Amino acid sequence: MDFTKMQGAGNDFIIINNMKLNISVEKLPSIAERVCKRKVSLGADGFMVVDYPDGEADFKMRFYNSDGSIGEMCGNGARCISRYAYINNIAGKKMKFETGAGIVYSEVLEKRQVKVQLNNPEIIILNNDIQIDGVKYECSYIELGKPGLPHAVVKYPDLKDADEKEVFETGRKIRYYKGFEKGANVNFYELINDNTVLVKTYERGVEDLTLACGTGSASAAAVLMLKGYLKGDKATVIVPGGQLIIEAEKINDNIVKLYLTGDTNIVAEGKILDEDLT
């Protein structure tokens, strides 16, 4: 099975072109779960499939988390698959593609930069504080797209120097918080200045802290802009794997468009020969 491995801000993905491979959709979750396992297979945060679109888009992006579950969308994955589609002549520099959360527009910029217009925020609850183990956390809830990709945006003091194990355990508990019907990607943040924020994410489906989360970074920036913690309509988000630029378009203090820009990196190309892959 031919593959390309890419990463964006530390989020790594295995990408295949199902327009050529013609693998049945029913088999894709088990393939994703197997090949994403680190140490025993190729290993990645997610598995992405380029497939024929249902409508007039350039292609369909099928996204699977590392546990084989279907993901509605992935921001850094969308950036990587956009560059993949451009390099492989599936789409031009400007493209649109189908995702589980709706149509996504993107543009391959100079060098390795890709800008994606994310699915619009459909639900935003700015004041949604939660209590975990007797500790109250300042929390907001936001969903991008339809069906919505859920995110909890949580203030975490001294996040930069926080114990990773404690961040992981807190993230896992919030991810399964009973008030979040679909669970949530948990995006912890610490403000650096008026236009920069540090974000660390516990990702639903990966079930671990990851080096970056594109939709989570954008969700955090959007919430903090609306709360007035970040000034203006453009912010830098520092993540463990690098940095991302988030831009927002507003109408009457409502965010109507959200953009994610960052670097992409082609790591490897080849064939997956995993003998345990069935």
N, C-alpha and C positions, 0 to 999 in steps of 0.2 A: 504494500500500500504506500504510494508516494505521499510524502508529507513535507510541509515547511514548518519550522518552529520559529516563532517570533516572540519578542517581548516588548512591552511598552511600560516604561517607568517601573520595571520589575515584575509586572504581571506577565507570565509566560503562557503561551498558547500553542497547541498543535493544530495546524490547519490542513484540511484536505479539500480537494476539488471533486465534489460528487457529481458534477456535470460529466466528468470523465469516468469516475469509478463506479457510479450507479449502484451504490450500496443501499439496501432497503432501509427506510427510515426506522423500522422496528429494531434493526440491529445496532443503530448508532449509539443508544445509551450504554449498552454493555461494552461496546468498543471504547467509548469515552472513558468509562470507569477503569478499564484495563490500562489503556495507554497513558492515562494521566497519573498512574501510581508511580511515585518516585522510588528509585532503587530497584524495583522489580520490572519496570518498563521504562518508556521514554521519559515520562514525568512532566506535568504541567499543571497550572491552575485551572485551565479550561481547554475544551476541545471544540473547534469551530469547523463548520461544514459550509462550503459554498455550494449552493444548489440552485436549480431553476426557480425563478420567481413565479408567484401565482398571478401577479398583475404585470404592470408596465415598468417595474423597477429593473435595475441592471442585474440583480441577483437576489437570492434569499440567503440570509445568514442564520444558520441553525447553531445555537449555542448550548453547550452542555457543561455543567460544572464538573469538577474532578470526581465527584461521587456518582456521576452518571445522570443526575437530575437535570431537567431542562431549565435553562435560565431564560428569563424574558429578554434580557439584553445585557451587554457588558460594554462599558464605555471604552476602556483601553483595548478590549477585543475588537470593537468596531473600528478603532483607529488602525490596528494591525491588519485586519481583514480588508480594509480599504486600500492600504498600500499593496497588499497581496493581489487584490483584484486588478489594480492598475498595472503592476509589474507583469502580470500574467495575461494582459489584454482582455480581461473580462469586463472592464469598465474604463472610462476616461479619468482624467484628473478630478473632475467633478462628477459625483455619482449619487444615486439613491438606491437604497436596498431595504428589503423587508426584514423585520425582526419580530420576535414574539411580542414586542411592546408597540409595534407600529413602524411606519416608514422612518428611516434615518437618512439624513443627507450628510455628505462629507466631501472634503477636498484634500488632495495630496498637495502639500506645499513644497517649498524648496528643501533640498537636502532630505532629511528623514522625517520632517515634521508633517503631521496630519491633523486637520481640524474637523471635528465632527459636531453637527448640530444634533444634540441629544433629544430624546423624546421629551415633550413638554411636561412640566410639573402639573399633574392633575389633582393631587391632594397635597395640601400643605397645612400642617397643624403646628404653629410656631411654639405654642406653650403646651407641652405634653409631658410634663415632668413625671418621672417614675421613681419607684423605691425598690431597691434591691438589697436584701440582707440588712434592712434597717437604715440604709444610706440613701438619701434623696439625690437624684441626678437631674440636672437641668437638661431637658431633652426636647427635641422637636421631631416631628414625623413628616416624611415627604415621600410621595410616590411619583415616579417618572413613567409616563406612557400609559397605554390602555391595552391589556391589563397592566396595572402599575407594578413597577419594580420598587419594593419597599426599602426605606432607609430610616434608621434612627440616628439623629445627629446629637451627640452627647458631649457636654463639656467635661473635660478631664484635667484637673489642675496638675501642673508639672508633668505633662505628658511626655515631654522630651526625655526626661530622666526617670520615668516611671518603670517599675519592675515589669518586664514583659510577661511574666507568668500571671501577675495580678491583672494586667490589661486583658490577657487572653481569657482568664476565668470570668472577669466582669463582662467581657464581650459575649462570651458563650451564654451567660445567664440572660443578658438583655436580648440576644438573638431569639431566645425562646420565651421571652416575656409574654405572659398570658394576654396582655392587651394588644399584642401585634398578631392579628389573625393569621397572616401569611408568614410570620417570622419577619426578620429584617436583617439587612446588612447594617452593622453597627459601626458608625463613623465617629470615633473619638477625636476631639479637636482641642488645640491650645492656640490662642491668638498670639502671633508674633508681633505684628503691628497693624496699622489701619488697612493694609492691602495684602497681608501675608498671613497664612494660617498653616499650622502643622496638623496633619490628619493621619491617624492610624486606624486601620479597618479590620474588623472581624467579619469575614465574608460568609454569608449563607451559601451552602452548597460546597464550599471548600472546607468549611467548619474549622477555620484557623485564621490567624492573623496573616495578611498578605502584604507584599511590598507596596502595593498600590491598589486602588479601586477607583476607576474613572467616574462612574456614575455616583459613587459615594463622595468623591472629592467635589464633584459638581453640586451634589445635593447639600453638602456641608456649606460650600460657598454661597449657594442660593439662600439658604436659611440665614446665614450670618449677614448677608447683604440686607435681607428683609428686616432683620432685627436691628440693623444699624451698626453692628460690630465691625463689619468690613465697609469701607467707604468707597463709593463709586460703583461702577458696573463691571470692573475687571479685577481679578485677584489671582495671586500666585498661591498655589497649594503645594506645600512641601510634604512629600510622602517618603517612607523609608527607601523606596527605589528611585527617587529623583524628584522632579517637580513637574507640575501641570499648570496650565493657564486656563482659567475659567472666565468666560464673558457672559453677561446676561443682557437681554433686552427687556425693558419694562414698559408697561402701559398702566398709568395710574397706580403705581407702586405694586403692580402685579407682574411677576416674571412670566413672559410669554414665549421667550426663546432662550435656550441655554446651550453654550458652546464649550467644547473641551478640546484643547490643543496640547500636543506634546510630541516627544520623540518616539520613533519606532526603531526596532533593531531586528534584522533578519539574522537569526542565530545559526540555523542549520537547514539543509535540504537533503532528502534521501528517501530511503524505503524503510518502513517499519517491518521488521522481520520477527517480531515477538512470537515465539512458538506456542505460547499459552493463549494466544488470541484466537478466540473461536467465533 
